[in-house]
Amino acid sequence: MKKRTHILMVDDDPDIRRIFGGYMAEMGLEIYYAHDGNRGREAARRLKPDLILMDVAMPVMDGMEAALRLKTEDVTKDIPIVMLTNFDLSIEAQQRLREFGVNTYLHKSVSMDEFRQTLKKHLKRSR
C-alpha cells in the first residue's frame, strides 16, 4: 500500500486554509491544519509531515519565528517549509527566509499550476 503524503498547513485565515487545502486535496495530499506558528510547531513535532506550508504573518508566533524554531529541532529540521504570504518580499527578506531554513516562498496570488509544481518539487526533495 502506498504511503499518503502529508502536508501541514499553518495559516490563521480560514478562507486561505480552505482554498489551498482544496488545491492540495485535488492533488491527493492529506492535509493537517494549524492556525498559528506555535500550534504549527506542536503539530509538526507530533505528525512529522512531508512538507509544511506556512503563512508569514500570524498571531501568537509568526511564520518566520516558527520556521526558525522548527529548523533547530532534530525531529523537524529536515521537513521542507514553503512560506505562503500576501507580502511582496524584498531580496533581503527572501535571503533571511533562506537563512531560517525556509525552502521557498509563494505569494498567495500564485497560480494553481505554479503552486502544484512548487509542492511537487519540494516533496520530491524530501523523500
C-alpha positions as CSV (number, residue, x, y, z in Angstrom):
1,M,0.0,0.0,0.0
2,K,1.3,3.4,-1.0
3,K,2.0,5.9,1.9
4,R,-0.1,9.1,1.7
5,T,1.8,12.4,1.5
6,H,1.0,14.6,4.5
7,I,1.1,18.4,4.4
8,L,0.8,20.6,7.5
9,M,-0.8,24.0,6.5
10,V,-0.2,26.7,9.1
11,D,-2.3,29.8,8.4
12,D,-4.7,31.9,10.6
13,D,-7.1,32.7,7.7
14,P,-9.8,30.0,7.3
15,D,-10.5,31.1,3.7
16,I,-6.9,30.6,2.7
17,R,-6.9,27.2,4.5
18,R,-10.0,26.2,2.6
19,I,-8.7,27.4,-0.8
20,F,-5.2,26.0,-0.7
21,G,-6.5,22.9,1.2
22,G,-8.8,22.3,-1.7
23,Y,-5.9,22.5,-4.2
24,M,-3.9,20.0,-2.1
25,A,-6.8,17.7,-1.7
26,E,-7.2,17.6,-5.6
27,M,-3.5,16.6,-5.7
28,G,-4.3,13.6,-3.5
29,L,-2.5,15.0,-0.5
30,E,-3.5,14.5,3.2
31,I,-3.7,17.9,4.9
32,Y,-3.5,18.9,8.5
33,Y,-4.1,22.4,9.7
34,A,-2.9,24.7,12.5
35,H,-3.9,28.4,12.9
36,D,-0.7,29.9,14.4
37,G,3.0,29.2,14.5
38,N,3.1,27.7,18.0
39,R,0.4,25.2,17.2
40,G,2.1,24.5,13.9
41,R,5.3,23.6,15.7
42,E,3.4,21.3,18.0
43,A,1.7,19.6,15.1
44,A,4.9,19.3,13.1
45,R,6.6,17.6,16.0
46,R,3.7,15.2,16.5
47,L,2.8,14.5,12.9
48,K,6.2,14.8,11.1
49,P,4.5,15.9,7.8
50,D,6.3,15.6,4.4
51,L,6.1,19.4,3.9
52,I,5.0,22.4,5.9
53,L,3.1,25.2,4.1
54,M,3.2,28.3,6.4
55,D,1.9,31.8,6.4
56,V,4.3,34.6,7.4
57,A,2.0,36.9,9.4
58,M,0.1,35.0,12.2
59,P,-0.9,35.7,15.8
60,V,0.9,34.1,18.8
61,M,4.0,33.2,16.7
62,D,4.7,34.4,13.2
63,G,5.8,32.0,10.4
64,M,9.4,33.2,10.4
65,E,9.9,32.5,14.1
66,A,8.1,29.2,13.8
67,A,10.3,28.2,10.8
68,L,13.5,29.2,12.7
69,R,12.5,27.0,15.7
70,L,11.4,24.1,13.5
71,K,14.8,24.1,11.8
72,T,16.6,23.9,15.1
73,E,14.7,20.9,16.4
74,D,16.0,17.4,15.5
75,V,12.6,15.9,14.9
76,T,11.5,18.7,12.4
77,K,14.7,20.2,10.9
78,D,14.6,18.1,7.7
79,I,10.9,18.9,6.8
80,P,10.7,21.3,3.8
81,I,9.0,24.6,4.6
82,V,7.2,26.6,1.9
83,M,6.1,30.0,3.1
84,L,2.8,31.4,1.8
85,T,2.3,35.2,2.1
86,N,0.4,38.2,0.8
87,F,3.7,40.2,1.1
88,D,6.0,41.0,-1.8
89,L,9.2,40.1,-0.1
90,S,12.4,42.1,-0.7
91,I,15.6,40.4,-1.7
92,E,16.8,40.8,1.9
93,A,13.6,39.2,3.3
94,Q,14.0,36.3,0.9
95,Q,17.6,35.8,2.0
96,R,16.5,35.9,5.6
97,L,13.9,33.2,4.9
98,R,16.7,31.0,3.4
99,E,18.9,31.6,6.4
100,F,16.0,30.5,8.6
101,G,15.9,27.2,6.6
102,V,12.8,28.0,4.5
103,N,13.0,26.3,1.1
104,T,11.0,28.9,-0.8
105,Y,8.0,31.2,-0.6
106,L,4.9,31.7,-2.7
107,H,2.6,34.7,-2.9
108,K,-1.0,33.8,-2.1
109,S,-2.0,35.0,-5.5
110,V,0.1,32.2,-7.1
111,S,-1.4,30.3,-10.0
112,M,-2.7,26.8,-9.1
113,D,-0.1,25.3,-11.6
114,E,2.8,27.1,-10.0
115,F,1.6,26.1,-6.6
116,R,1.4,22.4,-7.6
117,Q,4.8,22.5,-9.2
118,T,6.4,24.1,-6.2
119,L,4.9,21.5,-3.8
120,K,5.9,18.6,-6.1
121,K,9.5,19.9,-6.4
122,H,9.9,20.2,-2.6
123,L,8.1,16.9,-1.8
124,K,10.4,15.1,-4.3
125,R,13.5,16.5,-2.5
126,S,12.1,15.5,0.9
127,R,12.0,11.8,0.0
